[in-house]
Amino acid sequence: MTLEEAQKEVDRWIKTYGVRYFSELTNMAVLTEEVGELARIMARKYGDQSFKEGEKCNLADEMADVLWVLLCLANQTGVDLTEAFHRNLEKKTNRDKDRHKNNPKL
């Protein structure tokens, strides 16, 4: 599935099952919440924290939650994520094409 297809699929789902999009500000808060849930799993799985009894470790689902809300925000604000990603990749390539290769820390 492409980013464009994902944006369209989220829009169809919202219009079919979700009644309407939450406001942009609410979705920004939800995105922050979802990133926090992803961070919690990362800290427990790859960091120094341990899982609490009964706590789930579903990294893929948490990443998908983050993507879902990001797709919602893109739809709401008229952002074409495919185009934005291509521009961002070009920006990073132009800026960093030699930077990491020349970093003695890496």
Secondary structure, 3 states (H helix, E strand, C coil): CCHHHHHHHHHHHHHHHCCCCCCHHHHHHHHHHHHHHHHHHHHHHCCCCCCCCCCCCCHHHHHHHHHHHHHHHHHHHCCCHHHHHHHHHHHHHHHHCCCCCCCCCC
